[in-house]
Amino acid sequence: MILPPAEAGSKRVSATESSPARECRVGNGMSSLSPGGTAELSRLVIHCGPVNHTRVSLRVHCIFSTKDRANMIPADLQDRAWAFIGGIARRCGMTAIAVGGMADHVHILLLLPATVTLAAAVQKIKANSSRWVHEQTGKPFMWQEGYAAFSVGISQTDATVNYILHQKEHHERHGFGEELARILARHGMN
């Protein structure tokens, strides 16, 4: 709720009795009067009572590469690796909606709960999956240090899942570097 300048200050707003937030106090800070004489809001503050439930819908498309973008995930291991990554997510309280990739990188669409940060999610997935790939191949395996992550709205979930699950077809036309550059540009991160 944004209060018009005439109602500046603080105002109490009551919700319905069935609402989890029974009462809220809305206030704003006035920075100054503009040349036209109208008030400009410098901030709007909403203080609400306790909310009984936390509800989060946080979908994140995560992408990370093997160290030096080396082809370190053999084709015959990829499906099991993607399933293992899904299992890591599940054991850590997340949901891997889709996992897919190539020999040198992985895409994961994660549904994160309120209690898991993105950085912690990626760290757990990388640490556990790198150990597993090493055990399966008998060769040293590491992911790159960084990662890319992009928020995904509910209306974009199906398209993102389709994109992740069809990595092989996509990479017949585009390399990983070109792919990542396009995704970064689409999100204004050139």
PyMOL commands that set and color helices and strands:
alter all, ss='L'
color gray80, all
select helices_A, chain A and resi 5-7+67-69+75-91+118-137+154-165+167-171+176-186
alter helices_A, ss='H'
color red, helices_A
select strands_A, chain A and resi 10-14+23-33+39-48+58-65+95-102+105-112+148-152
alter strands_A, ss='S'
color yellow, strands_A
deselect
rebuild
show_as cartoon
